[in-house]
Amino acid sequence: MKRFCTSGPVDKNTCYYIERPELMKEALDHIENWRYFTVSAPRQTGKTTFLNDIVEKTKDKYLPIFISFESYSSKDQNQFLKTFIKDIEDDIEYRHNIKVKLKTPEEIDEIRLVLEDLYNKTGKEIILMIDEFEKFNNEELMNEFLHVIRNVYHKKMLYKLRSVILISVSYLSGILEDNASPFNIAEHMEVPYFTKEQVYDLLNQHEKETGQIFDNKVKELIWENAGGQPGLTNALAYDLVEKKAKDKQIITKEYFEKTLNDFMYVYINKNISNIISKAEKEKELIIKILFEPESVKFVIYDERIKFLYLNGVIDNCEGKCCVKVPLYYKALYAKFKPQINGEKNYMATLKDTVREYIKKDGSLDLNKLLERYTKYIKQRGAIMFKGRNYYEGVYQYNLDQFLSLYIEAGEGKVYPETQVGGGRIDLLINFNNKEYLIEVKADITGNEYEKAKKQIIEYLKRKDLNEGWLVIYSNSIDDFDYLLEDKEGIKIHIWFIKTNFESPSKIN
């Protein structure tokens, strides 16, 4: 029986596997046309699995050799050549069950002789695939090696080197800057995350093989939380079928919520731990990206941005830096959230219970709860907000913490930054199986205010809801306010929260 693969390259014989037909066709077309090209993707996106698949699809006709430069960083020329030849010999034996003995060159340029020898001994044209190419950071040796490849490229049919594929976590711009390079900028390939359809296909494979069914809502939640990140998608599915809902006929939303909680607060998941570890190295920047949405322009030549992007922490979202994978965002949000310790006792006193905010039909009286929130801000705003350079995410977390105290007491949940169709709502409340959407804005202009209303309406339509909440924090208003607008048959409850308070010492 197959399983969801949670580590290393996927073995198609033992693991559920997603084909990438369009990407594969492009790669095979390049190989058939004697092209030398580059492939990149952030870590843990399935690029090694994809490239192993290229090997399987070409090895009957050609001699694909797949090696890695991961351990090459500190090697001198002699060590490089010895390791390079040994890696080639080992890979040919492993993948093709052919033992070849190659002479170790004395000079980099003699690699051409190795290629001739390989063809003479195997009778097959060669595809050379080199993973972790960016780890080869001996600039002098790298340049010599690439010059050999360039010279071979001009006589590739003579040397029988049909294709060279350089693989890295990033775009190999240093190579492409060389106008004489055989690596054409137009033929660079990126391995993307899974699409929604591919995620559903992965889950359907399990259903067909085992008869165990993922509830449609669970499929949607896996897609919404993993964002198509291959390793995370498999990890969530694996936890559900092997731990939370093992031997259950239907995997329901309740099981998923337990899985999500464990990934957020209990498990030391290698994907999430790696993301947090890398984010900590650029803490100031990641906080700005998290809590000041769309404020950081995506510039790959900025070494900080490049570092976070190459390690899968951030993405390029229409020219701005963003954390595209929702579960990564939630983990980073929890890690770097603003510290507002000691506020709990002000948010909910001994007299405050959730009962007075529940209507007779069991639904949440969110407006009444927001009235209680404004009372808290009026009491604590001078201490919480005065003199601080706050940003949207800080206000959002303050509201999140307040609402969670009450909602969780009533067995509900508050979810930050949740996928809604193609967008992401700031706060989503699930209470007694009903959802409430809240969009949070801070110190916006009139044009941004109108855009925010359109945005919340679009989210509500996608969720088939007829009312939503827009909470606006502002340092330019004189007092708190509440408005109710009805647009396109949808009610928008708009709460204005004042943030410009006098210093605590001046308050009577």
BELRA-V196307 format. One line per field, one symbol per residue. ss: DSSP state (H for helix, E for strand, C for the rest). phi: phi as a letter, one per 20 degrees, with the letter a starting at -180 (. if undefined). burial: 1 if it has 16 or more other C-alpha atoms within 10 Angstrom, else 0. A space follows every 50 residues. Layout:
ss->???
phi->???
burial->???
This chain:
ss->CCECCCCCCCCCCCECCCCCHHHHHHHHHHHHCCCEEEEECCCCCCHHHH HHHHHHHHCCCCEEEEEECCCCCCCCHHHHHHHHHHHHHHHHHHHHCCCC CCCCCCCHHHHHHHHHHHHHHHCCCEEEEEECHHHCCCHHHHHHHHHHHH HHHHCHHHHCEEEEEEEECCCCHHHHCCCCCCECHHHCEECCCCCHHHHH HHHHHHHHHHCCEECHHHHHHHHHHHCCCHHHHHHHHHHHHHHHCCCCCE ECHHHHHHHHHHHHHCCCCHHHHHHHHHHHCCHHHHHHHHHCCCCCECCC CCHHHHHHHHCCCCEEECCEEECCCHHHHHHHHHHHCCCCCCCHHHHCCC CCCHHHHECCCCCECHHHHHHHHHHHHHHHHHHHCCCCCCCHHHHHHHHH HHHHHHHHHHCCEEEEEEEECCEEEEEEEEECCEEEEEEEEECCCHHHHH HHHHHHHHHHHHCCCCEEEEEEEECCCCCCEEEEEEECCEEEEEEEEECC CCCHHHCC
phi->.fbeedbmgfefedcfbdfcgfffgfffffffeledbdccagfmdnffff fffggfedffecdfcdccegdefdeefffgfffgffffgfffffedlcec ddfffecgffggffffffffedmcfddddcelfffedegffgffffffff ffgfcgffemefbccedbecfefffffffeffefgfdfddeeffefffff fgffgffffdnfdeggffgfffffeemnfgffgfffffffeecfcgmefc eegffffffffffecdfdffffffffgffffcgfffffffdcgmedffcf effffgffffemfccedlndfbdfegffgfffgffdffecfnegfefbef eecfgfddffeneeeffffffffffffffdgfefdfmdeecgfffffgfg ffffgefffemdcddeldfcmedbefccddclmcdcdcddccleefffff ffffffffffffelddbbccddebeddebfbcccddclmdededdddfce dfggfeef
burial->00111100110000111100000100100110011111111111111111 11111000100111111110010010000110111011111100000000 01011001101101111110000111111111110100001100011111 01100100111111111111110011000011101001111111010111 11111100000111000111111111111111111111111001100001 11101110110011000000110011011000000111111111011101 00001111111111110001111111111111100111000000001100 00010011000001010011011101110111011100011111111111 11111110010111011111000111111110001111111111000010 01100110110000111111111110000100000000011111111111 10000000
